[in-house]
Amino acid sequence: MELLKQRIRQDGTVKGNDVLKVDSFLNHQIDVALLEEIGREFQRRFADCGVNKILTIEASGIGIACITAQSFHCPVVFAKKSQTKNIAGEVYTTRVESFTHGKVYDVIVSKKFLGPGDNVLIIDDFLANGAALDGLIDLVEQSGAKLAGAGVVIEKAFQPGGDRIRARGVKVEALARVKSMSEETGVEFAD
Ligand code: 5GP
């Protein structure tokens, strides 16, 4: 998606070797007009997949998922990072290691909001090692829902998550794929 790549070139900043900061337009301050374009692009890429629910993870995925859902005319469910245990069995639970914080979180989704009748599109801001997507796919599998695929705004293609999850047979669409990046030279895209 050319508009997104231009914006990353213009406003993205690279920290160390593997963190791309896009907080001036994507995940802290949000450019809503850009998100609308992103939502429409996800809709084009998953148009024939029969999506009836969007699943994301708090916090950065929520805004992107909500605007994308306007194009699909479907609800959004977000997996919550939880402190409380699943005593009553009313939630699906999985564990996700956060790429940016290095912590492991329990994440939950209520069984009320995901089940065998759903055909789920997973949406997130970044794909790096794939832990967040693995966790969300696990929740979909536990629920008996169908997985239509996963859409990520930015894939860091030099990290292993994208190849590994595509090899599992999941349709993964990334709107910008970063081939390499450094503080000195900035970002280079894969395609
Ligand atoms: P993964 O689980 O694929 O390793 O990492 C994906 C998650 O980590 C995303 O939900 C995103 O919030 C965060 N993340 C991974 N890499 C980056 C990055 O380069 N920049 C930012 N801002 N977040 C990232």
Residues whose N, C-alpha, C, O or C-beta is under 5 A from the ligand:
A	BS01	5GP	D18 V19 L20 K21 V22 S60 E97 F99 T100 D124 F126 L127 A128 N129 G130 A131 A132 L133 G161
